[in-house]
Amino acid sequence: MFFRRRDTLLWLVSALLAGAGFWWAGHRQQRPAAPGVTQISWFVLITPLRDLYERQVTAFERAHPEIKVNIFWVPGSEYNTKLKILAATGELPDLFFSGDVWLSYLLPFSRDLTPLVARDAAEFGLDDFYPEIRRAMQLDGKYYILPEYMNLSLLYYNRRMFREAQLAEPTAAWTWDDLVRSGKALTHGPREGRPGVWGCSRVEGWWGEWFTYVRQAGGKMFSADGRRCLLDSPEAIAGLGFYLEKATKHRISAPAGFEPVNGFVNQRVAMIVGGHVSYWLNYNQVPALEWDVQLLPRGPVTRKGGEIAIAGYSISRASAHPEEAWTLVKFLTRPEAIADVVARGNLSVRRSVGEAAMQAKGPRPNPHHLEAAYAQFEFGEPIPHHANYIEIVSQIVQPEIDRMVLGESTPEEAARRATAGVNAFMTTFATAAP
């Protein structure tokens, strides 16, 4: 039986590799190269920016007729799997979507861009990228990504709900206590034909919120050398405790499993801690939704800890045309291109574009407190650059947090079990931060 299962597994892996190879090879032959023209391949997530990317490539090829770009659209759920299969078959694209969240994960495939960045820094305006963004572009002092857009954890709130509750809107001086105090005042059952409202959402099944509280309470995920998990520290446990007690003690968030679907858009929750900047466009398509943002409330130790993340472009180590791919990367991240992305509802990775957005005349779409969003840059922190971060958190830590949320363990027990599991994993595989 073992050999039968093993043979079946080998057959499936071979089929996947072969399928990916045939799929990729077939796409690579779509556009025969003209004499003197270099073709480069760009592996792209399917996103609402597809029409923008297609226009960018048309403009790029017009400006650089010696380069042709083949775009390969990939669903987000299949992206990393297909990229790794292509790496295994030696068929990596020249250019692929990346971000600091995946940087350590994709490092074996990513070209060190430092020499190109140093050579062309003045040309593409390296200093125009916010300093926090420049730090996120690097790993161990080397550049691997040129960013296009970003996400930043913020405090989102419903202005109408604050007004009707006769509450002052959140300020930059808010703390966890202020979040709880206003959350209690905003939480209520159904009234006047409207459904009930929770004062604050609580994101379950993902690290985006609970890890913010861990860091704001002074906790860390890993030791400085990346060889030990530190989630069982008193500070980390305090952060996990606040995350749990939003629902169990303060009752400003829904019980486990009862978070209203699309609660902020549907006006079933009054505040979000964290959130996604990419949702701004969706929020502004709901006329009745009056929303704004503010700095994250300060924790007992620090205001820092909310995630700052970038996404953009990396060049394959295997690329036969790194200079042509680099030329495309610079084009896709020039100020005009970033301004187009920001116009779709996003924050800018470039200072010049961000300042222009804040100084723009006329009515401003939500959020009104755009300056607060850019001020949060100072307090954002990237996720730990650990080669196994995604697997560790999703497969070892998050299940323990989920059990805690369901009432099956205390924060202390969840932290202890998560820490033991992570340390056992790292001991077994001798992994550390790169």
N, C-alpha and C positions, 0 to 999 in steps of 0.2 A: 504493500500500500504506500509506504514511504517513497519508493522509487517511482511509483505511478504518479504521485503528487508532484515529485520533483520534476519528472519529465513533462508533466502538464505545465508546471510553472515555467520551465525553460522554453517550452513551445510558445507560451503566451508572451514572454519577454522577447523572444525572437520575432514573433509576429508584430509586436509593437514597434520594435526597432526597424523591421523591414517596412512596415506600414508608414512609419514616419519618414524613412528614407525615400520611399517611392513618392509620398506626398510632396516632400521637399524637392526631390529631383525633378518631379513634373512641373512644379512651380518655377524652378530655376530656368527652365527652358522656354518660358513663355515669351521672352523678348530677346530675340537674337541681337547680339551686339553689332553695331555699325563699326566700320573701320575707324580706329582712333578713339573709340568711345569705351570707357570703363563702366561696367555694370557693378552696382553694389546692392546688397540685399538688406532690407530693414524689416525686422520682426516686430509687429505692432499689436498691442492690445486693441480689441474692438471697444471703442468708447464713443460718447456723444461728440468727441472732437474729430471724428473720422473725416467729415467734410473739410474741416480746417487743415488737417494733415494733407489731404489730397491737393488742396489749393497750394499749400506750402511746397509740396514736391513739384507741382507744375511750375511755380515761380523759381524754384531752385534749378530745375533743368533748363529753364529759359536763361538764367544767369550763368549756368555752367553746362553748356551743351556737350562738353566732353565727358560728362558723367550722367548715367541713367540709373534711376532708383527703382528697384523692384520692391513693392510693399507686400508683405504677407500678413493678413489679418488673422488674429488668433483670439478665440474666446478667453476671457480672463481665467475661467476655471481650468483651462487646459494649458495655460501659458508656460508655467514652470516645468510641467511634465514634458511638454514637447521640446522645450529648450534643452533640457537635460538629455533627452533622447537624441537630439541632433548633435549634442556634444559627444555622446557615446559613439555616434556613427561618423564623427569627424566632419560634420556638415553644418557647423555653426554659421549663422548669418553674420554679415559684417557689423551690423548695428542692431542693438536690441534695447528694449525698455528695461529700466532698472530703477532702483531707489535705495536709499540708505537702509531701509528695512530689510532688503534682500541682499545688500552688498556682501556681507560675509558669506552668505549662502551661495552667491553667484561668483565669488572671487576667483575660483579656478578657471572661469571662462572669460574674465574681464581683463582688458588690457590696462596697464598702468599708463594713464594719460599725462602724468606729470611732465615729461619732456615737452609734449605738445602744448600743455597749458603754459609752461614757463616761456616757451618760444613765442606764443601768440597772445600772451596775457593782455598786452596793451591793445591789440587788434580787436579782440572780442569783449574787452572790458571786464576783466576778472574782478577788479575792485568795485564794480557796479553791483555785484552780488552781495547781499547782506552778509556781514561777518558770520552770523549763525548759519547761514546757508553754505558759505565756503567751508566751514568746519564739517558740515554734513556731507559735503562732496568728497571728503578725504577719509582714508583709513590708514593709520600709522604714518600720517604726513604725506601720503601719496594720493593723487587725484584719480578717481575712477568713474565719476559721473559728472556730466554737465546737466543741471536741472532745468526742467521746464515749468513744473508747478510743485505745490507743496500742500501739506496738511499741518494744521496747528490746533492743539487742544485749546478750547475757549469755553467761557460760560455763555451759553445761549439762553435767552429768556423771552417770554411773551409779554410785550408791553401792555396790551389790553388787560391781561389778567392782573398785572401789578397795579394798573390804574383803577380797575374795578375793586380791588382789595384795599385801595387807598394806601398802598405801600410805595415807598421811595424805590426807584429803580436801583439795581446793583451798581456799586461804585468800585473803583480800583482799590479801595481800602477794605473790601470784604474779606472775611475769614470764614472758616468752616462754620463757626457759630452763626454768622449772618445767613449763610446758606440754609442752615437748619431752621432758624427763626422765621425767615421768609417762607421757606418750604412748608412749614406748619400752617402759616396763615393762608397759603394758597391751596392747600389740600382740602378738598370737600367732596361730598357725595353729589348725586344728581340734584339739580335745582332749576326751576323755571324752564323745564323742557330740555335742558342741556345735560349731557352726561357728566359723571364725576370727573374730577381733575386731581392728579397727583402733583405735588409741589415740585418734584424733581424726578427725572428718569433715573434708571439704574441699568447700565449696559451689562448684560449677562453673556457669558460664553466667550468673552474676549478680554484681553489684558488692558484695553484702552483706558478704562476708568479706574479699576482697582489698583493698577500699577502707578497711576498718578498719585493716589492717596498714600501708597507705600513710600514713594519718594518724597512727598511733601511732609511726611512724618519723620523723615530722616533715614528711611530704610534703603537698601540696595538689593539688586537681584544677585550680583556676583561680587566676589572679591576683586581687587584691582588686577590680579593676574588671571582672572577668569577661571580659576580652578576650583573654586568653592562657591556654593550657593549660600546666600545670607538671608534668605527669606524668613528664617526662624529667629531673627533678632527682635528685641522688644519694639524697636521703631517700626519695622516692617509689619509686625503683628498689630500695632496700633493703627496703621493704615488699613489693613484688612478689616479690622474691627469697625472702623468708621464706614467702610463700604457696606458691610453687613448691616450695621445698625441704622443706616438710612431707612431700611424697611422694618427691621424688627424692633427697634427702640424708638426712633424719632418718627417713624411712620410717614415720612415724606415721599417715599418711593413704594412702588407696588411690591407685594410679596413675590417670592420666586415663581417665575412662570406666568405671572399676570401683568407684565409690562404691556401697556396698550400698543397695538401694532401702529407703527408710524405715529406715535403718540404726540410728538411735537407738531407735526404737520396737521394732524387731526385735532389739535388743541385739547388733548387729553392729559398732557403734562406741561407744566409751566416753565421748567428749566431743564437744561442738559449740561452736564459737566463732560467736556471732551468734544464730541461731535466731529463732523467732517466739513471742511470748507467746500468740497465739491458738491455739497447739498444746497449751497446758497441759491443756485439757479432754480432748483425745485421749490425751495421755500418761497421765492419771489414769484412763482407762478400761482400761488394761492392768495388771491386778493384779500381775503379776510384775515390772513396771518400777519399780525404786527410783531415783528421780532427784531432783536438787536443782540449785540455781543458785549462782553466785558472781560477784563482779565480774570483768570481763574482765581477763585478765593484762596487766600493764603492758608496753608496748613499750620500745624503747631510748631514746625521747625522752619519751613521755607515756603516761598511761593513757587519755586521751581519744581519741575516734575512732570508737567503736562507735556505730551509728546510734540515734537517738531520733526516732521518727516519730509523728505524731498523725493521727487520722482523725475526721471529724465532719461538720459541716454548713455549707454556704455558701448564701447567698441570691443568686439571679440578679440581675444588673444590670437585666434587662428585666422583673422582676417588677412586676405592677400592684398587688400587695398585700404590700409589704415589712413593714409593721407586723404583719400577721397571720402571715406566715412567721416573723418574729422571735419572736413569741409562742410559736410551736411549737418553735422552736430552743431557747428558754430552758426550755421544759417537758421536752424530750428530754435536756437536759444538767443538769437539777437533781440534787442529791445522791442522791435516791432512785432516779432512773433510772440514774445511774452505778453505784450499788451493785448494781443488778440485772445490769448488764453485767459487773461485777467478779465477781459470784457465778458467772458462766458460765466463769470462768477467764481473768482478765486483770488487768493492773495498773490502778490508778485514776489518772485525770488530775486528780482533786480530792484535796487534802491530807486533808480530813476523812474521806473514804471510805477512803483509804489507811491512815491511822492507825487507824481502826476495825478494818480487816482485820488489821493487825499486832497489835492489842491484844485480838482476839477470844479468848474462853476456849474450852477444850476442844480436842480433836484438830484439828490443822491439816492440810489436804490438802497434797500436794506443790505447790510447793516449801517445804521447811522453813525455808530461809534467805530468807524473804520480805523481811526487812530489807535483805539484800544487794541484792536487785533494786531497791528504792527508793533505796538508796545509789548505785547505778549512774547514776541520773538526772544526778548532778553531772558525770559523765564522758561522757555521751551528746552527740552532735553531729548536727544535722540534715544532710540532703544539701544540697549547694550550691543556693541559690535562683537558678537560672539558667533562663531561659525555654526553653532547648533542652536541658536536662540529660538528660532521658529519651532523646531521639533521639541525642544525642551519645554517651552511654555505651553504649546498646544497639546502635547501628548502626556506631559508629566504634571506640570503645575496647574493648568486650567481645570483638569478633572477634579483636583482637590479643592479648588476654589468653588467649583460647581456644587460639590458635596457640602461645603460650608454654607453656601447660599440656600441649599435645600434643607438645612437644619440637621444634617447628618454628622456634622463635626463643628467644633469651635474654631475661631481664628487661630488659636494656638495649635490645635491638632492639625488643622489644614496646613499651616506653615511648617510644622515639624515633619509631616509626611511628605510634603512637596520638596522640602530641603533634602531630606534623606534620599528621595527618589532621584533628584537631580545630581546629588553628589555621587550616588552609586553609578549613574549613567556616565558621569565624567571620569570616574575612576576606571570604569570598564573600558571606555574608549580613549582614555588619556587625552581628553580634549581641553582646550583652553582658548581664550580669546586670541585671535590672530594678531 
